[in-house]
Amino acid sequence: MNVKLKEYFKVGEVFKYPFRLFFEKPDPNKPKNFNLAAMHWINRIAIIMFLVCVVVIILRFISRA
């Protein structure tokens, strides 16, 4: 196992995932799987909730000043 330290810190896929989740059309050749579709919907909801919370925190911080 000759894995370099740089390989452990690759985060490119982490940042690409939300954009693929919201803007990429599903592959028609992939078989339909309810569990996978449900997981993607839950991820969409979680990302949206996270972004809304970040906006609320920023607005509260700005309003204190």
HTML snippet that shows the backbone in 3Dmol.js (N, CA, C, O; Angstrom):
<script src="https://3Dmol.org/build/3Dmol-min.js"></script>
<div id="view" style="width:600px;height:400px;position:relative"></div>
<script>
const pdb = `
ATOM      1  N   MET A   1       0.834  -1.186   0.000  1.00  0.00           N
ATOM      2  CA  MET A   1       0.000   0.000   0.000  1.00  0.00           C
ATOM      3  C   MET A   1       0.873   1.241   0.000  1.00  0.00           C
ATOM      4  O   MET A   1       1.316   1.710   1.048  1.00  0.00           O
ATOM      5  N   ASN A   2       1.107   1.752  -1.171  1.00  0.00           N
ATOM      6  CA  ASN A   2       1.918   2.947  -1.309  1.00  0.00           C
ATOM      7  C   ASN A   2       0.998   4.134  -1.591  1.00  0.00           C
ATOM      8  O   ASN A   2       0.915   4.621  -2.719  1.00  0.00           O
ATOM      9  N   VAL A   3       0.309   4.588  -0.541  1.00  0.00           N
ATOM     10  CA  VAL A   3      -0.614   5.709  -0.681  1.00  0.00           C
ATOM     11  C   VAL A   3       0.042   6.945  -0.089  1.00  0.00           C
ATOM     12  O   VAL A   3       0.498   6.943   1.054  1.00  0.00           O
ATOM     13  N   LYS A   4       0.079   7.994  -0.890  1.00  0.00           N
ATOM     14  CA  LYS A   4       0.697   9.231  -0.416  1.00  0.00           C
ATOM     15  C   LYS A   4      -0.269   9.981   0.486  1.00  0.00           C
ATOM     16  O   LYS A   4      -1.483   9.790   0.412  1.00  0.00           O
ATOM     17  N   LEU A   5       0.273  10.819   1.322  1.00  0.00           N
ATOM     18  CA  LEU A   5      -0.525  11.593   2.265  1.00  0.00           C
ATOM     19  C   LEU A   5      -1.518  12.500   1.532  1.00  0.00           C
ATOM     20  O   LEU A   5      -2.617  12.758   2.023  1.00  0.00           O
ATOM     21  N   LYS A   6      -1.120  12.971   0.366  1.00  0.00           N
ATOM     22  CA  LYS A   6      -1.987  13.857  -0.407  1.00  0.00           C
ATOM     23  C   LYS A   6      -3.277  13.153  -0.832  1.00  0.00           C
ATOM     24  O   LYS A   6      -4.309  13.807  -0.988  1.00  0.00           O
ATOM     25  N   GLU A   7      -3.235  11.854  -1.018  1.00  0.00           N
ATOM     26  CA  GLU A   7      -4.413  11.100  -1.417  1.00  0.00           C
ATOM     27  C   GLU A   7      -5.486  11.104  -0.331  1.00  0.00           C
ATOM     28  O   GLU A   7      -6.676  11.035  -0.639  1.00  0.00           O
ATOM     29  N   TYR A   8      -5.081  11.182   0.930  1.00  0.00           N
ATOM     30  CA  TYR A   8      -6.038  11.167   2.029  1.00  0.00           C
ATOM     31  C   TYR A   8      -6.824  12.465   2.140  1.00  0.00           C
ATOM     32  O   TYR A   8      -7.911  12.485   2.718  1.00  0.00           O
ATOM     33  N   PHE A   9      -6.286  13.544   1.593  1.00  0.00           N
ATOM     34  CA  PHE A   9      -6.908  14.849   1.749  1.00  0.00           C
ATOM     35  C   PHE A   9      -7.551  15.352   0.465  1.00  0.00           C
ATOM     36  O   PHE A   9      -7.716  16.561   0.302  1.00  0.00           O
ATOM     37  N   LYS A  10      -7.915  14.469  -0.444  1.00  0.00           N
ATOM     38  CA  LYS A  10      -8.617  14.872  -1.650  1.00  0.00           C
ATOM     39  C   LYS A  10     -10.061  15.196  -1.287  1.00  0.00           C
ATOM     40  O   LYS A  10     -10.787  14.336  -0.787  1.00  0.00           O
ATOM     41  N   VAL A  11     -10.471  16.415  -1.535  1.00  0.00           N
ATOM     42  CA  VAL A  11     -11.836  16.811  -1.205  1.00  0.00           C
ATOM     43  C   VAL A  11     -12.596  17.295  -2.434  1.00  0.00           C
ATOM     44  O   VAL A  11     -13.675  17.872  -2.301  1.00  0.00           O
ATOM     45  N   GLY A  12     -12.061  17.073  -3.608  1.00  0.00           N
ATOM     46  CA  GLY A  12     -12.714  17.517  -4.827  1.00  0.00           C
ATOM     47  C   GLY A  12     -14.111  16.940  -4.991  1.00  0.00           C
ATOM     48  O   GLY A  12     -15.039  17.662  -5.352  1.00  0.00           O
ATOM     49  N   GLU A  13     -14.270  15.661  -4.733  1.00  0.00           N
ATOM     50  CA  GLU A  13     -15.580  15.021  -4.869  1.00  0.00           C
ATOM     51  C   GLU A  13     -16.585  15.560  -3.857  1.00  0.00           C
ATOM     52  O   GLU A  13     -17.784  15.614  -4.130  1.00  0.00           O
ATOM     53  N   VAL A  14     -16.093  15.956  -2.695  1.00  0.00           N
ATOM     54  CA  VAL A  14     -16.982  16.492  -1.665  1.00  0.00           C
ATOM     55  C   VAL A  14     -17.618  17.788  -2.137  1.00  0.00           C
ATOM     56  O   VAL A  14     -18.801  18.021  -1.887  1.00  0.00           O
ATOM     57  N   PHE A  15     -16.850  18.639  -2.818  1.00  0.00           N
ATOM     58  CA  PHE A  15     -17.374  19.919  -3.268  1.00  0.00           C
ATOM     59  C   PHE A  15     -18.149  19.788  -4.575  1.00  0.00           C
ATOM     60  O   PHE A  15     -18.992  20.636  -4.870  1.00  0.00           O
ATOM     61  N   LYS A  16     -17.889  18.759  -5.357  1.00  0.00           N
ATOM     62  CA  LYS A  16     -18.625  18.557  -6.600  1.00  0.00           C
ATOM     63  C   LYS A  16     -20.007  17.948  -6.364  1.00  0.00           C
ATOM     64  O   LYS A  16     -20.918  18.145  -7.167  1.00  0.00           O
ATOM     65  N   TYR A  17     -20.165  17.208  -5.263  1.00  0.00           N
ATOM     66  CA  TYR A  17     -21.401  16.467  -5.029  1.00  0.00           C
ATOM     67  C   TYR A  17     -22.650  17.350  -4.990  1.00  0.00           C
ATOM     68  O   TYR A  17     -23.629  17.009  -5.655  1.00  0.00           O
ATOM     69  N   PRO A  18     -22.674  18.467  -4.250  1.00  0.00           N
ATOM     70  CA  PRO A  18     -23.906  19.269  -4.233  1.00  0.00           C
ATOM     71  C   PRO A  18     -24.289  19.804  -5.607  1.00  0.00           C
ATOM     72  O   PRO A  18     -25.473  19.870  -5.937  1.00  0.00           O
ATOM     73  N   PHE A  19     -23.310  20.182  -6.404  1.00  0.00           N
ATOM     74  CA  PHE A  19     -23.620  20.705  -7.728  1.00  0.00           C
ATOM     75  C   PHE A  19     -24.177  19.606  -8.626  1.00  0.00           C
ATOM     76  O   PHE A  19     -25.109  19.842  -9.395  1.00  0.00           O
ATOM     77  N   ARG A  20     -23.606  18.402  -8.529  1.00  0.00           N
ATOM     78  CA  ARG A  20     -24.129  17.282  -9.298  1.00  0.00           C
ATOM     79  C   ARG A  20     -25.520  16.909  -8.815  1.00  0.00           C
ATOM     80  O   ARG A  20     -26.381  16.546  -9.617  1.00  0.00           O
ATOM     81  N   LEU A  21     -25.744  16.995  -7.524  1.00  0.00           N
ATOM     82  CA  LEU A  21     -27.018  16.607  -6.931  1.00  0.00           C
ATOM     83  C   LEU A  21     -28.148  17.505  -7.412  1.00  0.00           C
ATOM     84  O   LEU A  21     -29.255  17.026  -7.657  1.00  0.00           O
ATOM     85  N   PHE A  22     -27.883  18.813  -7.551  1.00  0.00           N
ATOM     86  CA  PHE A  22     -28.941  19.752  -7.907  1.00  0.00           C
ATOM     87  C   PHE A  22     -29.028  20.039  -9.400  1.00  0.00           C
ATOM     88  O   PHE A  22     -30.117  20.329  -9.895  1.00  0.00           O
ATOM     89  N   PHE A  23     -27.926  19.970 -10.132  1.00  0.00           N
ATOM     90  CA  PHE A  23     -27.929  20.463 -11.505  1.00  0.00           C
ATOM     91  C   PHE A  23     -27.720  19.405 -12.579  1.00  0.00           C
ATOM     92  O   PHE A  23     -27.957  19.684 -13.755  1.00  0.00           O
ATOM     93  N   GLU A  24     -27.291  18.216 -12.223  1.00  0.00           N
ATOM     94  CA  GLU A  24     -27.047  17.186 -13.230  1.00  0.00           C
ATOM     95  C   GLU A  24     -28.288  16.326 -13.416  1.00  0.00           C
ATOM     96  O   GLU A  24     -28.947  15.957 -12.444  1.00  0.00           O
ATOM     97  N   LYS A  25     -28.600  16.013 -14.655  1.00  0.00           N
ATOM     98  CA  LYS A  25     -29.740  15.136 -14.911  1.00  0.00           C
ATOM     99  C   LYS A  25     -29.348  13.686 -14.624  1.00  0.00           C
ATOM    100  O   LYS A  25     -28.208  13.289 -14.865  1.00  0.00           O
ATOM    101  N   PRO A  26     -30.287  12.904 -14.113  1.00  0.00           N
ATOM    102  CA  PRO A  26     -29.950  11.505 -13.820  1.00  0.00           C
ATOM    103  C   PRO A  26     -29.662  10.714 -15.098  1.00  0.00           C
ATOM    104  O   PRO A  26     -30.224  10.985 -16.159  1.00  0.00           O
ATOM    105  N   ASP A  27     -28.792   9.754 -14.967  1.00  0.00           N
ATOM    106  CA  ASP A  27     -28.420   8.902 -16.090  1.00  0.00           C
ATOM    107  C   ASP A  27     -29.573   7.953 -16.405  1.00  0.00           C
ATOM    108  O   ASP A  27     -29.965   7.170 -15.539  1.00  0.00           O
ATOM    109  N   PRO A  28     -30.126   7.997 -17.616  1.00  0.00           N
ATOM    110  CA  PRO A  28     -31.261   7.123 -17.939  1.00  0.00           C
ATOM    111  C   PRO A  28     -30.884   5.640 -18.030  1.00  0.00           C
ATOM    112  O   PRO A  28     -31.759   4.776 -17.967  1.00  0.00           O
ATOM    113  N   ASN A  29     -29.601   5.344 -18.175  1.00  0.00           N
ATOM    114  CA  ASN A  29     -29.169   3.954 -18.298  1.00  0.00           C
ATOM    115  C   ASN A  29     -29.007   3.262 -16.950  1.00  0.00           C
ATOM    116  O   ASN A  29     -28.895   2.037 -16.888  1.00  0.00           O
ATOM    117  N   LYS A  30     -28.994   4.052 -15.861  1.00  0.00           N
ATOM    118  CA  LYS A  30     -28.849   3.464 -14.535  1.00  0.00           C
ATOM    119  C   LYS A  30     -30.164   2.817 -14.116  1.00  0.00           C
ATOM    120  O   LYS A  30     -31.234   3.351 -14.407  1.00  0.00           O
ATOM    121  N   PRO A  31     -30.099   1.692 -13.447  1.00  0.00           N
ATOM    122  CA  PRO A  31     -31.332   1.083 -12.943  1.00  0.00           C
ATOM    123  C   PRO A  31     -31.930   1.929 -11.821  1.00  0.00           C
ATOM    124  O   PRO A  31     -31.199   2.574 -11.068  1.00  0.00           O
ATOM    125  N   LYS A  32     -33.256   1.925 -11.711  1.00  0.00           N
ATOM    126  CA  LYS A  32     -33.953   2.697 -10.674  1.00  0.00           C
ATOM    127  C   LYS A  32     -33.820   1.984  -9.336  1.00  0.00           C
ATOM    128  O   LYS A  32     -34.011   0.771  -9.242  1.00  0.00           O
ATOM    129  N   ASN A  33     -33.494   2.741  -8.318  1.00  0.00           N
ATOM    130  CA  ASN A  33     -33.335   2.188  -6.985  1.00  0.00           C
ATOM    131  C   ASN A  33     -33.961   3.175  -6.005  1.00  0.00           C
ATOM    132  O   ASN A  33     -33.478   4.297  -5.855  1.00  0.00           O
ATOM    133  N   PHE A  34     -35.041   2.755  -5.336  1.00  0.00           N
ATOM    134  CA  PHE A  34     -35.756   3.654  -4.429  1.00  0.00           C
ATOM    135  C   PHE A  34     -34.864   4.123  -3.287  1.00  0.00           C
ATOM    136  O   PHE A  34     -34.916   5.293  -2.908  1.00  0.00           O
ATOM    137  N   ASN A  35     -34.050   3.235  -2.737  1.00  0.00           N
ATOM    138  CA  ASN A  35     -33.202   3.598  -1.602  1.00  0.00           C
ATOM    139  C   ASN A  35     -32.204   4.687  -1.979  1.00  0.00           C
ATOM    140  O   ASN A  35     -31.966   5.612  -1.203  1.00  0.00           O
ATOM    141  N   LEU A  36     -31.626   4.579  -3.159  1.00  0.00           N
ATOM    142  CA  LEU A  36     -30.662   5.579  -3.605  1.00  0.00           C
ATOM    143  C   LEU A  36     -31.355   6.908  -3.872  1.00  0.00           C
ATOM    144  O   LEU A  36     -30.827   7.966  -3.531  1.00  0.00           O
ATOM    145  N   ALA A  37     -32.537   6.854  -4.482  1.00  0.00           N
ATOM    146  CA  ALA A  37     -33.287   8.083  -4.740  1.00  0.00           C
ATOM    147  C   ALA A  37     -33.684   8.757  -3.430  1.00  0.00           C
ATOM    148  O   ALA A  37     -33.593   9.979  -3.309  1.00  0.00           O
ATOM    149  N   ALA A  38     -34.120   7.975  -2.454  1.00  0.00           N
ATOM    150  CA  ALA A  38     -34.490   8.541  -1.153  1.00  0.00           C
ATOM    151  C   ALA A  38     -33.278   9.175  -0.477  1.00  0.00           C
ATOM    152  O   ALA A  38     -33.393  10.241   0.127  1.00  0.00           O
ATOM    153  N   MET A  39     -32.131   8.535  -0.574  1.00  0.00           N
ATOM    154  CA  MET A  39     -30.917   9.087   0.019  1.00  0.00           C
ATOM    155  C   MET A  39     -30.569  10.433  -0.613  1.00  0.00           C
ATOM    156  O   MET A  39     -30.191  11.369   0.092  1.00  0.00           O
ATOM    157  N   HIS A  40     -30.694  10.536  -1.941  1.00  0.00           N
ATOM    158  CA  HIS A  40     -30.384  11.794  -2.612  1.00  0.00           C
ATOM    159  C   HIS A  40     -31.363  12.890  -2.209  1.00  0.00           C
ATOM    160  O   HIS A  40     -30.954  14.040  -2.043  1.00  0.00           O
ATOM    161  N   TRP A  41     -32.640  12.567  -2.050  1.00  0.00           N
ATOM    162  CA  TRP A  41     -33.610  13.572  -1.610  1.00  0.00           C
ATOM    163  C   TRP A  41     -33.309  14.032  -0.192  1.00  0.00           C
ATOM    164  O   TRP A  41     -33.419  15.222   0.101  1.00  0.00           O
ATOM    165  N   ILE A  42     -32.938  13.130   0.679  1.00  0.00           N
ATOM    166  CA  ILE A  42     -32.581  13.504   2.049  1.00  0.00           C
ATOM    167  C   ILE A  42     -31.338  14.390   2.037  1.00  0.00           C
ATOM    168  O   ILE A  42     -31.257  15.350   2.803  1.00  0.00           O
ATOM    169  N   ASN A  43     -30.384  14.083   1.191  1.00  0.00           N
ATOM    170  CA  ASN A  43     -29.181  14.918   1.078  1.00  0.00           C
ATOM    171  C   ASN A  43     -29.521  16.309   0.568  1.00  0.00           C
ATOM    172  O   ASN A  43     -28.962  17.296   1.046  1.00  0.00           O
ATOM    173  N   ARG A  44     -30.435  16.400  -0.400  1.00  0.00           N
ATOM    174  CA  ARG A  44     -30.850  17.708  -0.901  1.00  0.00           C
ATOM    175  C   ARG A  44     -31.466  18.541   0.217  1.00  0.00           C
ATOM    176  O   ARG A  44     -31.139  19.717   0.378  1.00  0.00           O
ATOM    177  N   ILE A  45     -32.353  17.928   0.981  1.00  0.00           N
ATOM    178  CA  ILE A  45     -33.010  18.636   2.080  1.00  0.00           C
ATOM    179  C   ILE A  45     -31.979  19.080   3.119  1.00  0.00           C
ATOM    180  O   ILE A  45     -32.055  20.197   3.630  1.00  0.00           O
ATOM    181  N   ALA A  46     -31.026  18.217   3.428  1.00  0.00           N
ATOM    182  CA  ALA A  46     -30.005  18.552   4.423  1.00  0.00           C
ATOM    183  C   ALA A  46     -29.130  19.708   3.951  1.00  0.00           C
ATOM    184  O   ALA A  46     -28.802  20.590   4.745  1.00  0.00           O
ATOM    185  N   ILE A  47     -28.747  19.723   2.684  1.00  0.00           N
ATOM    186  CA  ILE A  47     -27.913  20.807   2.159  1.00  0.00           C
ATOM    187  C   ILE A  47     -28.677  22.122   2.193  1.00  0.00           C
ATOM    188  O   ILE A  47     -28.115  23.152   2.565  1.00  0.00           O
ATOM    189  N   ILE A  48     -29.942  22.103   1.812  1.00  0.00           N
ATOM    190  CA  ILE A  48     -30.755  23.322   1.828  1.00  0.00           C
ATOM    191  C   ILE A  48     -30.928  23.829   3.258  1.00  0.00           C
ATOM    192  O   ILE A  48     -30.809  25.029   3.507  1.00  0.00           O
ATOM    193  N   MET A  49     -31.204  22.936   4.189  1.00  0.00           N
ATOM    194  CA  MET A  49     -31.349  23.343   5.590  1.00  0.00           C
ATOM    195  C   MET A  49     -30.052  23.933   6.126  1.00  0.00           C
ATOM    196  O   MET A  49     -30.080  24.925   6.855  1.00  0.00           O
ATOM    197  N   PHE A  50     -28.929  23.346   5.779  1.00  0.00           N
ATOM    198  CA  PHE A  50     -27.634  23.855   6.215  1.00  0.00           C
ATOM    199  C   PHE A  50     -27.405  25.270   5.690  1.00  0.00           C
ATOM    200  O   PHE A  50     -26.984  26.152   6.439  1.00  0.00           O
ATOM    201  N   LEU A  51     -27.684  25.486   4.407  1.00  0.00           N
ATOM    202  CA  LEU A  51     -27.475  26.813   3.828  1.00  0.00           C
ATOM    203  C   LEU A  51     -28.403  27.851   4.448  1.00  0.00           C
ATOM    204  O   LEU A  51     -27.993  28.988   4.682  1.00  0.00           O
ATOM    205  N   VAL A  52     -29.647  27.470   4.715  1.00  0.00           N
ATOM    206  CA  VAL A  52     -30.580  28.392   5.366  1.00  0.00           C
ATOM    207  C   VAL A  52     -30.069  28.747   6.763  1.00  0.00           C
ATOM    208  O   VAL A  52     -30.114  29.912   7.159  1.00  0.00           O
ATOM    209  N   CYS A  53     -29.592  27.770   7.499  1.00  0.00           N
ATOM    210  CA  CYS A  53     -29.061  28.022   8.845  1.00  0.00           C
ATOM    211  C   CYS A  53     -27.833  28.925   8.810  1.00  0.00           C
ATOM    212  O   CYS A  53     -27.677  29.788   9.674  1.00  0.00           O
ATOM    213  N   VAL A  54     -26.974  28.740   7.836  1.00  0.00           N
ATOM    214  CA  VAL A  54     -25.795  29.608   7.714  1.00  0.00           C
ATOM    215  C   VAL A  54     -26.239  31.043   7.451  1.00  0.00           C
ATOM    216  O   VAL A  54     -25.681  31.977   8.025  1.00  0.00           O
ATOM    217  N   VAL A  55     -27.231  31.224   6.594  1.00  0.00           N
ATOM    218  CA  VAL A  55     -27.737  32.573   6.312  1.00  0.00           C
ATOM    219  C   VAL A  55     -28.335  33.195   7.574  1.00  0.00           C
ATOM    220  O   VAL A  55     -28.094  34.369   7.856  1.00  0.00           O
ATOM    221  N   VAL A  56     -29.114  32.421   8.336  1.00  0.00           N
ATOM    222  CA  VAL A  56     -29.709  32.935   9.571  1.00  0.00           C
ATOM    223  C   VAL A  56     -28.622  33.329  10.564  1.00  0.00           C
ATOM    224  O   VAL A  56     -28.717  34.382  11.194  1.00  0.00           O
ATOM    225  N   ILE A  57     -27.607  32.513  10.711  1.00  0.00           N
ATOM    226  CA  ILE A  57     -26.514  32.832  11.635  1.00  0.00           C
ATOM    227  C   ILE A  57     -25.795  34.105  11.205  1.00  0.00           C
ATOM    228  O   ILE A  57     -25.469  34.945  12.043  1.00  0.00           O
ATOM    229  N   ILE A  58     -25.549  34.254   9.919  1.00  0.00           N
ATOM    230  CA  ILE A  58     -24.887  35.462   9.416  1.00  0.00           C
ATOM    231  C   ILE A  58     -25.763  36.693   9.649  1.00  0.00           C
ATOM    232  O   ILE A  58     -25.257  37.737  10.059  1.00  0.00           O
ATOM    233  N   LEU A  59     -27.063  36.585   9.396  1.00  0.00           N
ATOM    234  CA  LEU A  59     -27.964  37.715   9.610  1.00  0.00           C
ATOM    235  C   LEU A  59     -28.044  38.091  11.092  1.00  0.00           C
ATOM    236  O   LEU A  59     -28.086  39.275  11.424  1.00  0.00           O
ATOM    237  N   ARG A  60     -28.064  37.117  11.969  1.00  0.00           N
ATOM    238  CA  ARG A  60     -28.076  37.421  13.401  1.00  0.00           C
ATOM    239  C   ARG A  60     -26.778  38.094  13.834  1.00  0.00           C
ATOM    240  O   ARG A  60     -26.793  39.013  14.653  1.00  0.00           O
ATOM    241  N   PHE A  61     -25.675  37.641  13.292  1.00  0.00           N
ATOM    242  CA  PHE A  61     -24.388  38.240  13.621  1.00  0.00           C
ATOM    243  C   PHE A  61     -24.318  39.691  13.144  1.00  0.00           C
ATOM    244  O   PHE A  61     -23.805  40.561  13.848  1.00  0.00           O
ATOM    245  N   ILE A  62     -24.834  39.941  11.947  1.00  0.00           N
ATOM    246  CA  ILE A  62     -24.807  41.300  11.393  1.00  0.00           C
ATOM    247  C   ILE A  62     -25.755  42.205  12.179  1.00  0.00           C
ATOM    248  O   ILE A  62     -25.436  43.370  12.415  1.00  0.00           O
ATOM    249  N   SER A  63     -26.906  41.691  12.584  1.00  0.00           N
ATOM    250  CA  SER A  63     -27.880  42.536  13.278  1.00  0.00           C
ATOM    251  C   SER A  63     -27.427  42.923  14.681  1.00  0.00           C
ATOM    252  O   SER A  63     -27.927  43.911  15.219  1.00  0.00           O
ATOM    253  N   ARG A  64     -26.511  42.197  15.290  1.00  0.00           N
ATOM    254  CA  ARG A  64     -25.991  42.547  16.611  1.00  0.00           C
ATOM    255  C   ARG A  64     -25.076  43.753  16.560  1.00  0.00           C
ATOM    256  O   ARG A  64     -24.992  44.521  17.518  1.00  0.00           O
ATOM    257  N   ALA A  65     -24.398  43.915  15.449  1.00  0.00           N
ATOM    258  CA  ALA A  65     -23.401  44.995  15.349  1.00  0.00           C
ATOM    259  C   ALA A  65     -24.043  46.362  15.233  1.00  0.00           C
ATOM    260  O   ALA A  65     -23.340  47.368  15.141  1.00  0.00           O
TER     261      ALA A  65
END
`;
const viewer = $3Dmol.createViewer("view");
viewer.addModel(pdb, "pdb");
viewer.setStyle({}, {cartoon: {color: "spectrum"}});
viewer.zoomTo();
viewer.render();
</script>
